[in-house]
C-alpha cells in the first residue's frame, strides 16, 4: 500500500470508512486493532469481518472491499513486468493473507520471485523479523537487495541490515531519513536503481 496500490494508509483512509458506512457503531480504533490482528495472521479474514460486525455479509463484503476500494498504481504493472528481465523481484507487505492472495491473483502479480506477507509469518514491517525472513527465503545477502517503500520507518530498518533503499513518495517531502534514492513514479525506478549501483 502506498507503493503498488495508490493509497498509503489503506486502513484509515479506506477500510475504516468502508466498515463504518456499514456499521456506524464501530470505532476507528476497533477497526484498526482488529485489522492489526488479521494482518499478523492472528485471525482469518472471515474472523476480521465477524469482529467488525459484518460477518453475515461475508464473503461478499470482502470481495466488494477488495474490488472497489483498492486502486493499483497506473505505472506499476507496465514497469514491473519489464523488470524480471534484469532483476529478481520480491514482495514484502503488511497485509491480511487472504486479501493479499486475492489481490495478487486479481491483478496478475505473478511475476514476484519471493512473496512475504505479514499475515503469513505473523510479523509486520517495521519489525526486523519480517526483513530477515525475506532475506532467508530469497537466499540473498541484504547488500544485493534494494528495498522500496513509502514509509521512512520501514526503509530505515531495511538499511540497518544492509539493504539499499528507495523512498517511493507520490510527493517528495523532507524526512530525517535519507534513502539511497527517491522516486515519485515507477517510470523513474530503473534509473534510480542504476544510480545506486553506479
N, C-alpha and C positions, 0 to 999 in steps of 0.2 A: 504494500500500500504506500502510495506516495512515489513509487518508482514505476512498477509495471502498471499499476492502477492509478488513476489521476488524483484521488483524494488521499491525503496523508493520514489523517485521523479518522479512519472509517468508522470506528466505534462511536465517537461522539458526534461526528458530522452526518453519518448515515444510519448506523444501526440503532442508536438511541431514538432518533426521531421516528424511524420506521416502527419500532416496538411501541413507543408512546402513542403513536397515532392509533394503534390497535388495542392498547391497554393504558389508558390515561392514569391509572392508579399507580403505575410503577415509576420509581425514581431513576434518574440518570445513574446514581451511584450503584443501585442494584443491578442495572443492566451491565454496567462496566465490570462489576465484581463477578457476575455470572459469566460474562464473556471471557474474563481473565481465566477462570477455571476451565472453560471449554478450550481456550487456546493453549492451555497447559496440558490438555488431554486428561484432565481430572473428571470431566463429564463429557458425554457424547453431544453431538449437535441436537439430537432429539431431546436430551435432558436439558439442554440450554433453552429450547422453546418451551418445554414444560415449566422451567423455573421462572420464565418471564411471563407466564400466564397465557401462552399461545399454543400449548401442546395440542389442543383439539384441532388446530388448523395445520398441524404438521402432517405430511411433508410439504404441502402446497405453500405454506408461509415461507419456508426456507427457499424454495425454488423462486418464489416471487422476489424475495430479498436479493438473492444472488443474480437473478436475471435482470432486475430493473434498477438496482441501486449502484452497482459497481461498473465503472467505465474504464476500459483499458486505454492506456496512453496511445494516441494515434501513431506515433513514430516507433513504438516499441517493436511490434511484430516484424515490420519490414526490415528494421536494422538487426534485430536479434536473430532472425532466420539466416542472415548472411554470415553471422559471426562464427558459427561452428566450423566454417572452412579454415579459420585462423586460430580459434581459441576453443577451449573446453568451457562450457557454461554450467554454472551451478545456481540453484535457487535456495536461498536461506531466508525463511519467512516466519514471522509470528502469525499463526492462523489456526483456526479450527481444522482438524484433519479432514473431515468430510467436505468442508467448504473449499479448502484448497484443491482437493482432488476434483471436485465438481468444476471449479473454475479453470483448472489446467485442461481438463477434457473439453470444456465448452469452447475455450479459445485456442485449442490446438497447441498448447505449450508442452509439446512432447520432445523438444529438442534440448532439454537440460540433461546433462550427463549425471549430475548429482542433484537430488532434491532432499532438503532437510526442512521439515515443518515442525514448529514448536509443539503442536498438538500431538505429534507422533513420538516425540522424545522427551516431553514433559519439562522443557526448558525453553525460555524466551530470551531473545535479544533484549537488553544488552548483557545478559549473564554470559560469562566466559564459556560455560559448558557447551552452549549451542555452537559456538565457533570451533571449539575443539572437536566436537562431534562431526562437524562438517569436514574439517581437515582430515580426520581419521577415515571417514567414509571416502573422501576424494583421494586419499593416499598421496597427498601433495603437500610439500612444505609451504608454510604460510608465506614465505618470501616470493613464491611463484604465483600468488593469488592477488587479484585486485578485487576489493570489496566495494560495492556501490550501494549507497543508502541515502535517504533523505534526512536522516537524523544524525546529528554530530555525536550524540552519546553512543550510538551504535558503531559509528566509524572509529571513535576513539578506542573502543575495546579491540576492534579489528587491528588497528595499528599497534596496540600494546603487545599483540602476539606476533607481529611481524608482517602483517598483510599491508599491501599498498591500498590507498583509499581514494575513492572518487565521491565527492558530495554531489548528489543529484537534487537540485533545487529548482523548482519552477521559477523562482525569483532568487537571485543571489542576495544573501543577507550577511551582515557582519557577524561572525561567530568567533568564540575563543579558539576553537579547534581549527587548525589549518590542514586541509586534506592535501594529498599529492596533486589532485586536480579537481576542478568543479565544472559541472555541465548543467545546462538548463533544458537540454533536449537530447534524445537518443541519437539525433543526427550528428552530435558532437562526440559521441562515445569513442569511436575508433581513433580519432585524432588525440583524444585525451589519453587513451591507453598508450599510443605511440609516444606521446610526450613524457610519460612516466618512465618508459624503458629506453629513452634516448641516451 
